[in-house]
Amino acid sequence: LGLEPKALLAALQSGAGGVAGESTRRLAPVLAMVSQLQARLQESEAEVSQLQLRADERDEERRLLARRTERAERERDTALRRRNEAESAAQEAKAEAIPLAESYMEAEVLRSSLEAATEEKLSEAEAAEQECADALAGLESAHLEEMGVLQALHHEELGDLRARYTARTTEVAAKCREEAAALRLVSVEETDSLKAAIENSRWEADVFAREQQEALRELTLRQRENSRLVRRHEEARQEALELAPKLEALRAAEAGAPAREAELRALR
């Protein structure tokens, strides 16, 4: 309402006489009930504030995982927007109840200005007051129900987000383990292939060294054989040179030339 219950009582007591005092006494329980409802409303708002603070603290703790929980943040913002829409709807409902309260206040002012108000007007005012109390009770219950639904949705969404986060974390960890195992397997295979290549290179180096030694040995043998052949060639040439004069002499003798001429021809 626009006025507090105590201010309303003071206005009623100061504005009217006997009838106003009697209406004030009748309205006292209603105003007390309104005060209790407002206190409960404030308590519920405090609880909502505490829940919001807890949600903010949890959001603060999850900032380190902001990259993985952006989708969760968007869904949480959607839930907050729904809650704000529900609160705005509650405010609109309260705004709709304000004309009733204003009509009730106008009735109270008129009743305080008229000293000789009839019982029928008092009953109408009491009915209007009862309607206001019923409207406030309905608004309070609707607000509480809406807050309960929003809290249930919030808890459900948080549970869903936790489950998704756990599943995603487990999946990422499993992928990391699989990739690590695959990398270890590839490293072992590459190490084995490198070891085999090193062994093959060593074997080829040994074979090449043996072939080089055999080639050197064969080259030495061929050099020795060439030296031997050169010596034999020199010996054969020397023998040929020694036998050439004799051969010429024999040819000259066969041709009938004198022996002296044959020797000179052979010397030439």
Salt bridges, closest charged atoms under 4 A:
GLU22 OE2 - ARG26 NH2 2.93
ASP59 OD1 - ARG62 NH2 2.35
ASP59 OD2 - ARG76 NH1 2.79
GLU60 OE1 - ARG63 NH1 2.75
GLU73 OE1 - ARG76 NH2 2.71
GLU75 OE2 - ARG71 NE 3.74
GLU75 OE2 - ARG164 NH1 3.07
ASP77 OD1 - ARG76 NH2 3.84
GLU87 OE2 - ARG83 NE 3.73
GLU108 OE1 - ARG111 NH2 2.28
GLU119 OE2 - ARG26 NH1 3.96
GLU126 OE2 - ARG26 NH1 2.69
GLU157 OE2 - ARG82 NH1 3.92
ASP160 OD2 - ARG164 NH2 3.20
GLU171 OE1 - ARG168 NH1 3.69
GLU171 OE2 - LYS175 NZ 3.50
GLU199 OE2 - ARG202 NH1 3.62
GLU218 OE2 - ARG222 NH2 2.71
GLU225 OE2 - ARG228 NH2 2.07
GLU248 OE2 - ARG251 NH1 3.66
GLU261 OE2 - ARG265 NH2 3.44
GLU263 OE1 - ARG260 NH1 3.60
